[in-house]
C-alpha cells in the first residue's frame, strides 16, 4: 500500500479524461441540490473583460459552475505551481477556465508577467488572494499590484451559502448543505492608481480587502 501511495504521489499530471466525470457530477449537484441567485448591482458581469478578480479561497467549490460560460472561457485562474495545483488546473479546465501557474511563494514573478500579458489581451485574471496557505481573509498585494500596473479594475466576488459545513483546514473550506441558497455577489469594481509607493500599495490592499469582506457572509460571524 505504501508503495502504491508513493507511486501516486510521484504522478504530477493525471490524464485529462479522469476529470470529466467529477466535473459533470459537480455541475449536476450544483443544479439539482441548491437554489442559486446572482447579485450584480453594478452590472459587472456584462463588463467582465480584462478585469482582476478576487475571491476568498474557502468559497471555491462551486466557483466555476456558478459563472456563465462566456465569462469562464475568457478567464484565467492563478493556481499554485504545486502538484495539487496541477490537479486543480486540470479540473477547472473542464469548465472552460484557463490557469496561470504561480503563487506568492513560488513562481510569483512568472505568474505576474503572464497575468499582465493576459490582461492586455482583454482576458480576466482571478486570484484567491488569501491562498494558498492563508491567513484566511487576509489579502496579499499581488492583485492590487497587477491592477495598478495594467489599469484594470479589481472585481470583488463572493459566493455565500445560507448554510454550510466548514472543514478544519486553515481556510475553513465551505461545503454548502443540500437545499441551501447559494448567492454569487459581484461587488463594485475598484480602480487602483498607478505608480504606488509601498505605503500607498498597503492602503489600497486594505481597501480591496475591506470591499471583499463587505460582500462576504461568514457563518461564524
C-alpha positions as CSV (number, residue, x, y, z in Angstrom):
1,X,0.0,0.0,0.0
2,X,2.8,2.4,0.9
3,X,4.5,1.7,-2.5
4,X,1.3,2.4,-4.4
5,X,0.7,5.6,-2.4
6,X,4.3,6.8,-3.2
7,X,3.8,6.0,-6.9
8,X,0.6,8.0,-7.0
9,X,2.3,11.0,-5.3
10,X,5.0,10.9,-7.9
11,X,2.4,11.4,-10.7
12,X,2.4,15.1,-11.4
13,X,-0.3,15.1,-14.1
14,X,-3.2,12.7,-14.5
15,X,-4.9,12.1,-17.8
16,X,-7.4,14.8,-18.7
17,X,-10.3,12.4,-19.2
18,X,-10.2,11.4,-15.5
19,X,-11.6,14.9,-14.6
20,X,-14.7,14.7,-16.9
21,X,-16.9,12.7,-14.5
22,X,-16.1,14.7,-11.3
23,X,-16.8,17.9,-13.2
24,X,-20.1,16.5,-14.6
25,X,-21.0,15.4,-11.1
26,X,-20.3,18.8,-9.6
27,X,-22.4,20.5,-12.2
28,X,-25.3,18.1,-11.5
29,X,-25.1,18.6,-7.7
30,X,-25.0,22.4,-8.1
31,X,-28.0,22.5,-10.4
32,X,-30.1,19.9,-8.6
33,X,-29.4,20.4,-4.8
34,X,-29.2,24.1,-4.4
35,X,-31.1,27.4,-5.1
36,X,-28.8,29.8,-6.9
37,X,-29.0,33.6,-7.2
38,X,-26.6,36.1,-8.7
39,X,-26.5,39.7,-7.4
40,X,-24.8,42.1,-9.7
41,X,-26.0,45.6,-8.8
42,X,-23.2,47.3,-10.8
43,X,-23.6,45.3,-14.0
44,X,-20.1,43.9,-13.5
45,X,-20.7,40.6,-15.2
46,X,-21.6,42.2,-18.5
47,X,-18.3,44.2,-18.3
48,X,-16.0,41.4,-17.3
49,X,-13.4,41.9,-19.9
50,X,-9.8,42.4,-18.8
51,X,-10.5,42.6,-15.0
52,X,-8.6,41.3,-11.9
53,X,-11.0,39.1,-10.0
54,X,-10.5,38.3,-6.3
55,X,-12.4,35.7,-4.3
56,X,-11.6,34.0,-0.9
57,X,-10.1,30.6,-1.0
58,X,-12.7,28.9,1.1
59,X,-15.6,29.6,-1.4
60,X,-14.1,27.9,-4.5
61,X,-16.2,24.6,-4.6
62,X,-18.9,26.0,-7.0
63,X,-16.9,29.0,-8.3
64,X,-16.5,27.7,-11.8
65,X,-20.0,26.2,-12.0
66,X,-21.7,29.5,-10.9
67,X,-20.4,31.7,-13.7
68,X,-21.8,32.0,-17.2
69,X,-19.9,30.1,-19.9
70,X,-18.8,33.1,-21.8
71,X,-17.1,34.6,-18.7
72,X,-15.4,31.3,-17.9
73,X,-13.9,31.0,-21.4
74,X,-12.3,34.4,-21.1
75,X,-10.9,33.8,-17.6
76,X,-7.6,32.6,-16.2
77,X,-7.2,31.5,-12.6
78,X,-3.9,31.9,-10.8
79,X,-3.2,28.4,-9.4
80,X,-0.4,27.1,-7.3
81,X,2.5,25.5,-9.2
82,X,2.5,22.5,-6.8
83,X,1.3,19.0,-7.8
84,X,-2.1,19.7,-6.1
85,X,-2.3,22.9,-8.1
86,X,-1.9,20.8,-11.3
87,X,-4.9,18.7,-10.3
88,X,-6.9,21.9,-9.7
89,X,-5.8,23.4,-13.1
90,X,-6.8,20.3,-14.9
91,X,-10.1,20.1,-13.1
92,X,-11.2,23.7,-13.8
93,X,-10.2,23.2,-17.5
94,X,-13.3,21.0,-17.7
95,X,-15.4,24.2,-17.1
96,X,-13.5,26.2,-19.7
97,X,-11.3,28.0,-17.3
98,X,-7.6,28.5,-18.1
99,X,-4.9,28.8,-15.5
100,X,-1.7,30.7,-14.7
101,X,0.7,28.7,-12.5
102,X,2.2,30.7,-9.6
103,X,1.7,31.9,-6.1
104,X,3.1,34.4,-3.6
105,X,5.7,31.8,-2.6
106,X,6.6,30.1,-5.8
107,X,6.9,31.4,-9.4
108,X,5.2,34.6,-8.4
109,X,7.1,36.8,-10.8
110,X,6.4,34.4,-13.7
111,X,2.7,34.4,-12.9
112,X,2.6,38.2,-12.6
113,X,4.2,38.7,-16.1
114,X,1.8,36.2,-17.6
115,X,-1.1,37.9,-15.9
116,X,0.0,41.3,-17.3
117,X,0.0,39.8,-20.8
118,X,-3.4,38.2,-20.3
119,X,-5.0,41.5,-19.0
120,X,-3.6,43.4,-22.0
121,X,-5.2,40.7,-24.2
122,X,-8.6,41.6,-22.5
123,X,-8.8,38.4,-20.5
124,X,-9.8,38.2,-16.9
125,X,-7.3,37.0,-14.2
126,X,-8.7,35.6,-11.0
127,X,-6.9,35.3,-7.7
128,X,-7.6,33.7,-4.3
129,X,-5.7,36.5,-2.5
130,X,-5.6,34.7,0.9
131,X,-4.2,31.5,-0.7
132,X,-2.5,29.1,-0.9
133,X,-2.0,28.9,2.9
134,X,-3.5,32.0,4.5
135,X,-4.1,33.7,6.8
136,X,-7.8,33.4,6.0
137,X,-9.4,36.6,4.7
138,X,-6.1,38.4,4.6
139,X,-5.4,39.7,1.1
140,X,-2.0,39.6,-0.4
141,X,-0.9,42.6,-2.5
142,X,-0.4,40.7,-5.9
143,X,-3.8,41.5,-7.3
144,X,-3.5,45.2,-6.3
145,X,-0.1,45.5,-7.8
146,X,-1.4,43.9,-11.1
147,X,-4.3,46.3,-11.2
148,X,-2.0,49.3,-10.6
149,X,0.3,48.3,-13.4
150,X,-2.3,47.4,-16.0
151,X,-5.1,49.9,-15.1
152,X,-7.6,47.0,-15.0
153,X,-10.3,47.2,-12.3
154,X,-10.3,44.8,-9.4
155,X,-13.6,42.8,-9.3
156,X,-14.5,41.5,-5.8
157,X,-16.5,38.3,-6.0
158,X,-18.1,36.3,-3.2
159,X,-20.0,33.0,-3.2
160,X,-22.1,32.8,0.0
161,X,-24.1,29.8,1.2
162,X,-27.1,30.2,3.5
163,X,-26.0,27.0,5.3
164,X,-22.7,25.2,5.0
165,X,-20.3,22.8,6.6
166,X,-16.8,24.0,7.3
167,X,-13.7,21.8,7.1
168,X,-11.0,22.0,9.7
169,X,-8.5,23.4,7.2
170,X,-6.7,26.8,7.5
171,X,-9.3,28.5,5.4
172,X,-12.3,26.7,7.0
173,X,-13.3,25.5,3.5
174,X,-17.0,25.6,2.9
175,X,-19.3,22.9,1.6
176,X,-22.9,24.2,1.2
177,X,-25.6,22.0,2.8
178,X,-28.1,20.4,0.4
179,X,-31.0,22.7,-0.1
180,X,-29.0,25.8,0.8
181,X,-29.2,29.0,-1.2
182,X,-26.0,29.9,-2.9
183,X,-25.6,33.6,-3.8
184,X,-22.9,34.9,-6.2
185,X,-22.2,38.5,-5.4
186,X,-20.4,40.8,-7.8
187,X,-19.1,43.8,-5.8
188,X,-18.4,47.3,-7.2
189,X,-15.3,47.3,-9.4
190,X,-12.3,49.1,-7.8
191,X,-9.8,51.1,-9.8
192,X,-6.2,51.3,-8.4
193,X,-4.0,54.3,-9.1
194,X,-0.7,53.8,-10.9
195,X,2.9,54.2,-9.5
196,X,2.1,53.4,-5.9
197,X,4.6,53.8,-3.1
198,X,4.9,51.0,-0.6
199,X,2.5,52.8,1.9
200,X,0.0,53.6,-0.9
201,X,0.1,49.9,-2.0
202,X,-0.7,48.8,1.5
203,X,-3.6,51.3,1.8
204,X,-5.1,50.0,-1.5
205,X,-4.6,46.4,-0.4
206,X,-6.6,47.2,2.8
207,X,-9.3,49.0,0.7
208,X,-9.8,45.9,-1.6
209,X,-9.7,43.5,1.4
210,X,-12.4,45.5,3.1
211,X,-14.5,45.7,-0.1
212,X,-14.3,41.9,-0.4
213,X,-15.2,41.3,3.2
214,X,-18.2,43.7,2.8
215,X,-19.8,41.2,0.4
216,X,-18.7,38.1,2.3
217,X,-21.2,36.3,4.6
218,X,-19.3,34.2,7.2
219,X,-21.4,31.8,9.2
220,X,-19.0,32.2,12.1
221,X,-19.9,35.9,12.5
